[in-house]
Amino acid sequence: MMVEESADRKNIVVVSDDKEIKFMAKTMGARHMGIEDFIAPKSRSQRRGNGEALKVELSYIQMHKINQELRKLWLK
């Protein structure tokens, strides 16, 4: 899991509605949020001062690693 490989786990947010994945992220020191909250953040802490939602940008390598993790889970 990418969280395990990270040296700075507190700055990672795991997005999932799966209870086991959320629990694992929490026990490793990462933050977690549900898919609905990620897609349409509602709280002020997830928005910029002007009310716009924060834009999440991932590198190609990060996207590739995420896809690999999901393939492991979904294509067993």
trRosetta pair geometry for C-beta under 8 A, 3 or more apart (Angstrom, degrees):
i j d omega theta_ij theta_ji phi_ij phi_ji
1 4 4.8 95 67 -1 85 104
1 5 7.5 -166 94 -4 49 88
1 24 7.2 -166 -79 140 177 134
1 69 6.5 73 -123 -127 59 127
2 5 5.7 -62 -154 39 40 110
2 6 6.5 47 151 -35 70 104
2 12 7.5 178 114 -145 100 145
2 62 8.0 73 -143 -144 153 74
2 65 5.5 96 -87 143 122 128
2 66 7.2 -28 -26 -78 149 63
2 69 6.4 -73 -19 -55 100 144
3 6 5.8 -53 -153 20 34 116
3 9 5.8 64 -170 -131 85 103
3 12 5.6 177 -112 106 84 158
3 14 6.5 -28 -62 -67 131 121
3 24 7.6 143 59 131 148 95
3 25 6.0 -161 -83 -120 165 71
3 28 4.9 94 141 108 126 153
3 30 4.8 -82 -133 -31 126 146
4 28 6.7 -91 -78 -135 60 145
6 9 5.1 130 92 -79 115 64
6 12 5.7 135 52 -45 174 138
6 30 7.8 82 58 -81 142 115
8 11 4.9 5 134 24 108 115
8 12 7.5 138 104 -27 69 90
9 12 5.5 -54 -157 21 48 117
9 28 5.5 -127 -161 139 149 91
9 29 4.2 85 103 87 128 105
9 30 4.8 -93 177 -64 89 78
10 29 5.6 -58 -68 155 71 101
10 30 7.1 -153 -98 -105 23 40
10 31 7.4 60 -165 -28 50 90
12 25 7.6 -132 109 -153 107 103
12 30 4.2 -45 82 -131 103 114
12 31 6.9 175 91 33 50 73
13 30 6.9 176 -94 172 21 97
13 31 4.7 -28 -106 82 73 102
13 32 6.8 149 -165 -100 63 25
13 33 6.0 0 -178 8 112 106
14 21 6.4 -152 154 153 132 98
14 22 7.0 179 97 -106 120 49
14 25 3.8 -125 25 -103 147 150
14 30 5.4 77 -18 121 105 132
14 31 7.2 177 19 91 71 47
14 32 4.6 -26 66 -106 93 85
14 33 7.8 158 79 24 49 59
15 32 7.4 166 -82 -158 27 65
15 33 5.8 -22 -109 71 71 83
15 34 7.5 37 -158 144 69 11
15 35 6.1 93 168 -94 97 58
15 38 4.4 36 -133 -67 131 158
16 21 4.2 -26 98 95 161 138
16 22 6.0 -149 81 -55 101 78
16 25 7.7 157 33 -19 118 138
16 32 6.8 -49 43 -158 85 111
16 34 7.6 -62 92 -123 28 42
16 35 7.0 18 -130 -51 18 89
17 22 7.9 -12 -160 -41 15 121
17 34 5.2 51 -92 -143 80 87
17 35 5.3 -53 -36 -1 104 104
17 36 7.9 61 -79 -6 119 86
18 21 4.1 64 82 14 110 111
18 22 6.6 175 87 -12 56 85
19 22 5.7 -56 -146 38 31 112
19 23 6.2 33 156 -21 66 107
20 23 5.7 -53 -146 36 30 112
20 24 6.3 30 155 -19 64 106
21 24 5.7 -53 -145 37 31 111
21 25 6.3 34 154 -20 64 105
21 32 7.7 151 121 -132 80 136
22 25 5.8 -55 -149 35 30 112
22 26 6.3 30 154 -19 64 108
22 32 4.5 144 -137 146 78 161
23 26 5.7 -57 -149 37 30 112
23 27 6.3 25 156 -16 66 108
24 27 5.9 -56 -144 38 29 108
24 28 6.4 21 158 -12 64 111
25 28 6.0 -68 -151 42 28 105
25 30 4.3 -78 -172 76 86 110
25 31 7.2 -29 149 91 118 16
25 32 4.4 116 88 -66 143 116
26 29 7.9 63 178 -55 29 14
26 30 7.2 -87 -70 65 25 65
26 32 6.1 -66 -55 1 83 125
33 37 4.7 -107 173 86 111 128
33 38 5.5 136 103 -58 116 88
34 37 4.8 91 61 11 82 103
34 38 7.0 -146 98 -8 43 90
35 38 5.6 -58 -149 36 33 113
35 39 6.2 27 158 -17 69 108
36 39 6.0 -58 -145 38 28 107
36 40 6.6 -37 175 43 64 94
37 40 7.4 -87 -135 69 21 57
37 41 6.0 48 178 -106 67 60
37 42 6.9 -82 -128 12 76 90
37 46 7.4 -169 173 -62 94 170
38 41 7.2 9 -128 -62 16 84
40 53 7.6 -93 -143 -94 40 147
41 46 3.5 -124 -175 119 141 138
41 47 6.2 -180 107 -57 121 80
41 53 5.3 138 41 -132 108 102
41 54 7.1 20 22 26 158 88
42 46 7.4 49 45 51 34 128
43 46 5.1 85 67 10 83 100
43 47 7.4 -166 99 -3 46 95
44 47 5.6 -73 -147 44 39 106
46 53 7.0 -6 134 -141 92 75
46 54 6.2 -111 176 9 63 113
47 51 5.7 -8 166 -149 137 29
47 52 6.5 151 -163 74 89 32
47 53 5.9 -60 -110 -99 80 41
47 54 6.7 -149 -115 -27 28 79
48 51 7.1 -38 71 34 75 20
48 52 4.9 -2 38 59 117 86
48 53 7.8 22 2 86 87 3
48 54 6.3 133 -44 -78 84 70
58 62 4.2 -126 -171 90 100 126
58 63 5.0 123 116 -56 127 84
58 66 7.4 -22 -170 -7 159 139
59 62 4.7 98 52 6 76 102
59 63 7.1 -141 94 -3 41 86
60 63 5.7 -56 -149 38 32 111
60 64 6.2 35 152 -22 66 107
61 64 5.6 -54 -147 35 30 114
61 65 6.4 30 154 -18 64 105
62 65 5.8 -54 -148 36 31 110
62 66 6.4 32 153 -19 64 106
63 66 5.7 -55 -149 36 31 113
63 67 6.3 32 153 -18 65 106
64 67 5.7 -55 -149 37 30 112
64 68 6.4 33 151 -21 64 104
65 68 5.6 -51 -148 33 33 114
65 69 6.5 35 153 -19 64 103
66 69 5.7 -53 -151 34 32 112
66 70 6.4 28 153 -15 65 107
67 70 5.7 -56 -146 39 32 109
67 71 6.3 37 154 -23 66 104
68 71 5.7 -51 -147 33 31 112
68 72 6.6 36 153 -22 62 102
69 72 5.8 -53 -156 30 32 114
69 73 6.7 22 151 -12 64 108
70 73 5.7 -59 -150 40 36 108
70 74 5.7 9 163 -1 73 117
71 74 6.3 -67 -128 50 25 94
71 75 5.0 -21 -171 23 68 123
72 75 7.4 -38 -82 51 9 83
72 76 7.5 42 170 -72 45 81
73 76 7.3 -41 180 -36 20 103
